[in-house]
Amino acid sequence: MSMDEIICYCKQVTKREIEKAISEGAKTLKDIQEMTGACTGNQCKELNPSGKCCSSDINAMLPKPKFKMASTCGCGHC
């Protein structure tokens, strides 16, 4: 996927713009929407070649939350 590839066809937002928003702190789809305008249009079926909303593509680009494993004994050292 090229950095200049359009992710949001309604608002013409590129992968590069979404990656920049993520590097500047975007952690959720709402953050991306506020920072880039992506995923705020209403012409997905007409403009996106896949005929679907870009939200799943954007969500796939977002960092995955890291979960800390709880210790099994409760001591906090395991």
ZICORUR-V588767 format. One record per residue. N is the residue number from 1. RES is the residue in three letters. PHI is phi as a letter, one per 30 degrees, with the letter a starting at -180 (none if undefined). D_FIRST is the distance of its C-alpha to the first C-alpha in Angstrom with 2 decimals. Layout:
BEGIN
N:RES:PHI:D_FIRST + N:RES:PHI:D_FIRST
END
This chain:
BEGIN
1:MET:none:0.00 + 2:SER:d:3.80 + 3:MET:d:6.52 + 4:ASP:c:8.39 + 5:GLU:d:6.66 + 6:ILE:d:9.69 + 7:ILE:c:10.08 + 8:CYS:c:13.86 + 9:TYR:d:15.21 + 10:CYS:d:18.76 + 11:LYS:c:18.55 + 12:GLN:h:15.70 + 13:VAL:c:14.04 + 14:THR:c:10.67 + 15:LYS:e:8.35 + 16:ARG:e:10.42 + 17:GLU:d:13.55 + 18:ILE:d:13.00 + 19:GLU:d:12.32 + 20:LYS:d:15.42 + 21:ALA:d:17.41 + 22:ILE:d:16.76 + 23:SER:d:17.90 + 24:GLU:c:20.86 + 25:GLY:j:21.92 + 26:ALA:d:20.30 + 27:LYS:b:20.77 + 28:THR:b:20.94 + 29:LEU:e:19.66 + 30:LYS:d:22.85 + 31:ASP:e:22.09 + 32:ILE:d:18.74 + 33:GLN:e:20.75 + 34:GLU:d:23.47 + 35:MET:d:21.45 + 36:THR:b:18.99 + 37:GLY:i:20.55 + 38:ALA:d:17.49 + 39:CYS:i:18.71 + 40:THR:b:22.13 + 41:GLY:d:22.29 + 42:ASN:b:23.91 + 43:GLN:b:22.45 + 44:CYS:e:19.56 + 45:LYS:d:21.08 + 46:GLU:d:21.75 + 47:LEU:c:18.64 + 48:ASN:d:15.65 + 49:PRO:e:15.00 + 50:SER:d:14.93 + 51:GLY:i:18.29 + 52:LYS:b:17.86 + 53:CYS:d:17.74 + 54:CYS:d:14.61 + 55:SER:e:16.57 + 56:SER:d:15.30 + 57:ASP:d:11.60 + 58:ILE:d:13.05 + 59:ASN:e:15.42 + 60:ALA:d:12.93 + 61:MET:d:11.59 + 62:LEU:d:15.27 + 63:PRO:d:17.21 + 64:LYS:d:19.35 + 65:PRO:d:23.06 + 66:LYS:c:25.02 + 67:PHE:c:28.30 + 68:LYS:d:31.31 + 69:MET:d:33.40 + 70:ALA:d:36.99 + 71:SER:d:39.60 + 72:THR:d:41.64 + 73:CYS:c:45.02 + 74:GLY:i:44.65 + 75:CYS:d:45.69 + 76:GLY:i:42.46 + 77:HIS:c:42.31 + 78:CYS:d:40.86
END
